[in-house]
Amino acid sequence: MFEPELIRAALQQTIEEIPESPTRRRLSGKVRDVFEMPGDRLAIAVTDRISVFDYVIGTVPFKGQVLNQLAGWWLRKLDDIGIPHHLISVPHPNVSLVKRATALPIEIVVRGYLTGSTTTSSWYAYQHHDRVISGITMPPGMRKSEAFARPICTPSTKGAGATHDVNISKDEIIRKGLTTPALLDAAEGYALRMFAYGQAVAEKRGLILVDTKYEMGVTAENKLIVIDEVHTPDSSRYWVRSTYDEHFAAGLEPESLDKEFVRRMIVENGYDITSDVHPKIFLTDAIRVEAASRYLTLFESITGESIQPRLTTPQEIAAALEA
């Protein structure tokens, strides 16, 4: 475990935003700031911002370093199973240099278990939408945190700004012209292969890869590749394997090492997921410290490598972009 004192000392020195560059156009997402580079490249600077329920609610110490380095680790692993991706290099703990691609306007979510706390989760759909999610009817009689017989692919739209993500069926994706049937089938095929590989790696590390989301894009050569992040604690749920059976039998939430902890604590602190109230008022420093500890622990648990979190500055990251 990482010392809480180390994390507390970083609470006031998190990376909330990367300065604009006088020479490079910046596009800001919920967590990442993307800078255009010469040629067909982009630089992705990963901040410490954390978003839940489609809102940015604050920062978590060292989160950007964990996400960027873990995403890099997983993307390199995709080479082993022949799935193309956008990663070129990781020149700084918070920065990745990647190939440019036009993102598909959908995310491919693969779910291995019935769970979740958001309005787009499988558990919410099970309770409120007649067990239907993204056009798929889930089996009757399931309990929360129970495994599906086989993973299911449930696409969603990608919310922009104040717009929330929305689950969408494959038929509706094609009907709306969001992508072609061939690209959708290829994206789903990549997603299922990555998820099976991720679950196998996690199992060896004493973890369960519960569900995750993938983003993909098309290069100038019309090649489908994986973009953004893969199997990070922001895009995925991870449970601790050794305690899962006991927790499930007792009807308790599984022990987790991901962003779901933050969602649950925000709700426990009084946030109503169906309201329009901004959830940032429910984020405490105690939640931030515990979230940082879980993110750092997950990195080492998955990779088997140590991570040495260090304080950095937006100016240092900006300098790395110009190098």
N, C-alpha and C positions, 0 to 999 in steps of 0.2 A: 504494500500500500504506500501511497505517496503522502508525505507529511503535510497535514493541513496547514502548518505554519508557512510552508513554501508557497502554497496556493493562496493563502490569505494575503501574503505579501504582494501577490500579483494582482489582487482585485482592483487596484487603482491604476494598473498599468497594462490593461488589456488593449487589444487592437480592435478599435471600433470602425475605423475607416482608413483607407489608403488615400493619400493626397492625390489630387488630379495631376496629371503629367502635362507639361506644356507641349510635349511632342507626340503624346499617344492618347487616342480617344479612350475614355473610360466608360464602361457599362457596369452599373451596380445591381447585383441581385440581393437576395435576402442575407446571404452569408459571404458571397464571393464578389470581388471587384475584378472585372475582366478588362484587360488593356490590349488594344490592337498593336501588333508588332509587324515589322516588315515581312513581306511575302505572305505565305499562307499559315502564319503562326499567330497564336494568342498567348498572353501571359495571364495566368489566373492567380490572383492574390487572395488567399483564404483568411478572412478576419476571424475574430473571436465572437462575432455576433451569433446569437442563438434565436431561432424562430420556432414557435410552437403554434399550432392551430392557425397557421398562415400569417402570424404576426411576429415581427422582430421584437423581442421583449427585453433585450439587454445583451450582456457579454458573459462569457465563461473563460477564466484564465487558461491559456495554452490550448484552447480548443482548436484554433486555426492550425497550429502545428500538428496536432494529432490528426485532424481531418486530411490535411494535405499529404502528410507522410504515409498515413495508412492507405489513402486512395492510391498513392504512387505504388505502394507495396502490392496492392491487389491488382492494379492495372498491369504491372509487370508479370504477375502470375497468369494473366489471361493469355500471355504468349504461349504458355504451356498447353493450353487447350485450343489454340488456333483462332482466338477471337480478336479481331483488330480493334484498336483503341486509339485515342488521340494523344497519349502521353509521349513527349519527347525527352524531357529531363526535369529534375527538381533542383534548381539552382539555389534555393533558400528554403528553410523549414516551412515557410508560409507561401511559397511561390512554386507554381508548375508552369513549364513551357509546353504548349500543346499545339497540335495541328488544328487548323480552322475547319469547321464543318457547319452546315446549316442544320440546326436542331429540329428534330421531329416535334410537332406541337402537342405531343402526348408523352406521358411517362408509362413505362411498363412496370406494374407492381406485381411481384410474385409473392404469394402467401402460402406458407406451410402450416400455419396454425390459425385457429379462430380466436382473434384477440383485437386489442386496440382501444383507444379512448377518444378518437376524433370522430367527427360525423362522416368521414370517408372510410372508416375502419370496417373490417369484416364483422366485428362484433356489433357495431352500431347497425349495420345493414341487417344482420341476423335478427336483431330485436325490433327494428323499426321499418324495415322494407321487405317483409315477408321472406327473409332469408335470401334475397336476391342482391347481388353485387356485380356491377358491370355486365349485366345480362346473364350471369351464372347463378343458378339456384343451388344454394348450399344444402347439404343433407340435413334432415330433421334430427332432433334429439341430441344435438351436440352441446357440450359445455364450453364455457369460456376457457381459453388456453389449451383446448384439445387440438390434436393434429388432424389435418385433412388426410384422407386416404392417399392423395397425391397433391402436390402443389398446384395452385390455380393461378392463372394470369388474369389480372384485373386492371386494365388500362385506366388512366385518368387524364383529364385535361390538365394543362399547366397554368395555374393562376398567375396573373401578372398584377403587380401593384396591390390594390385592395381586393382583387378578385380571388376567390377561393378555388382550390382544386376541386374537380367534380369527377366522380366515377363515370365511365362511359363504356358502352358495349362495343365489341368489334364491329358489329353491323352498323352502329351509329357512326363510328369513325369513318367507315367507308362511305356511308350515305352522305356525310357532311364533307367528304373530299379532303379530310385531314391528312391522309396519306394513301398510298396505293395498297391493294391487297398483297402484292408481292413484298413490299417493304414491311408491312405489318406482320406478315408471316415470318419474315426473316428476323425482325426485331423480337418477336415472341420466342423464336427458336434460340436466338442468342441468350435471351433472358433465362430461359429454362436451363440451358447448359451452364450458365454462370451460377445460377442458384444451386444446382446440384453440386457443382464444384465447391462453392462456398460452404454449403452444408457439410461436405466431407472434410474440408479443412477445419471448420469450426469444431466438428465432432472430435477430431484428433486433439484439439486444444481444450477439451472439456466444456465446450459451449454449444448452444443450439442457435443456428441462424434461423430466425423465426419467419421473418418476411423482409422484403427490401424493395427499393424502387431503382429502376435503371432509366437512364436517358441515352438516346442515340441520335446520331446525326449523319448527314450525307456530305461527303467531301466533294471538291471540285471535279474529281474523277468519277463521281457518281457511285462511290463506295460507302456502304453502311458501316459505321464504326461506333464504338461505345465512347461516350463523352461524360463530362462532369465527374461524379464520384462513384465508387463501387464499394459496397459492403462496409461503409463507415457507420459509426454510431448515430450519425444524423440521418442517413438514408435507410437504416436497417434496425431491426430489433434483434438483440442477442440475449439469450437466457443462459444461466449457469446450469449445466447439465446435471451436476451432482445433487442439486436440490429441487429439480423440476418435479420429479414424481411425487415427492412428499408434499410440495406446495399444491400441486394439482389435486391430489387426493383430499387435501384439507380445504380446498376451495379458496386458496390464497393466491395472490398475484405472484408469478414467478420472479425469482431474483434476476435482476436485469443489469446490463452494462451498456446503456444506450440512452438516447434522448427521451425514451418513454418515462424514465424516472422523473424528468423535469415536468412532463405533461401531467403525470399523476400528482405531483406535489402542488402544481398550480391549481389543479382541480380541488385537492384537499384543502387548499388555502382559501377556497370559496369561489373559484371561477366557474361560471356556467358556460359550457361549450356551445350552447345554442343562443347565447346572448351576443350583442354587439359591443360589449365592454372590452376594452383593450386589456389583455391578460398581463401586461408588464407590471401592473401594480401588485401582482401576487408573487413576483420573483424576489426572493430574499438572498442575502449574501450566503446564508447557510446552504441554500439550494445550489448556488453557484459553486461553492467550494466542493460539495459532494459530487456535483456533475463533473467538475474538472477531474476529481480523483477517479471517477468511473471511466471517463474517456481515456485517461492515461493508462489505467489498469487494462482496459480493453486492448489498447495498442500492443502492450507487452504480452498479453494472453494470446492474441491472435498470431502475432509475428514470431514470438519466441525471442524477440530482440528487445534490448533496453532502449528507452527513450530518455533523452536528457533535456527536459523542458528548460528553456531559458527566456529571460526577458528580452524582448526586442522592441522596436519602435516603428511607427508608420514611416518615419524618414528612412530607416535602415531598409525596410521592405521596398520603398520607392526607389532607393539607390540600386537595389538588386534588379529592379525592372529595367533600369537604364544601362546596366552592365553589359 
